[in-house]
């Protein structure tokens, strides 16, 4: 599995009970400065508000239910920005 899953991927986190959908990668928490691999929202609800946004790292993923869209543009973006 690649280090970064594509936008739109749906995953279940370890010890999670609800799936989330990835909509951001390589995110920095404003208050702490800590870098996280992903930003996600509840699936299928989508982005409700800040209380339901989840920052997590790749190693916290238990299962991938859906792999988001990947094309040449996505591959190039990952190679140039997320390595």
N, C-alpha and C positions, 0 to 999 in steps of 0.2 A: 504494500500500500504506500502511495506517495505521502510525503510529509504533509502536504496541504491538499485537502479534498476540495473539489470545485464548489463554487457558490451554488446553493440550491440543494446540496446534499442533505439527506435526512438521517439523523443518527440517534442512538440511545446512549446516554452516558453511563458509566459504571455507577451502580447503585441508583440509577435513575428509574423513574416510573412513567415518564412522559417523553415522547420523542421531540427533538428540536431540529430546526432547519438552519443551516449555516448561511449567513448573509454577509459576513465580513471575515477577513483573514488578516493575520499579523496586526492585531489590535493592541493599542497601548492604553491602559487604564489612566484616565486623566489625573485622578487624585493620588495614585500610588506610583505611577510611572512604570508599572510592571507590564511586560509584553506578554500577550496571550496569543495562541495560534488562531483561535476562532471567536467570532461573535455570532450568537444564534438567537432565534426566537422560538416560541412554542409552535409545534406542528400539530394540527393544521391551522391553528388560530392566526398565526402570523404575528407581526410586530404590533403589540397592543400599547405598551408604554415602557418606560425605563425600568419599571419593577420586574418586567418579564423579559429582560435581555440577559443572556448568559455568556460569560467569558469562560473559556476552557482551553486546555491543551490537548494535542493529538492523543497523548497517552491516556487520556481520561475517557476516550471513546470505547464503548463496549461492543456496539454492533452498528454497521452501516446498513440502513434499510434502502436507501436510494442514493445513487451517485449522480451528482449534478452534471449539467451539460458541460462537455469538454470538446473544444475544437482547436484549430491552429492558433487562434487568438488567445485562448486560455492557456495553452501550452507555452506560448511565447511570453505571456505575462508572468507566469509562474517562474520560468527560467530567468527572466530579467529582474524580477522584483521580490521573489519569495525564497530564494536559495540562500 
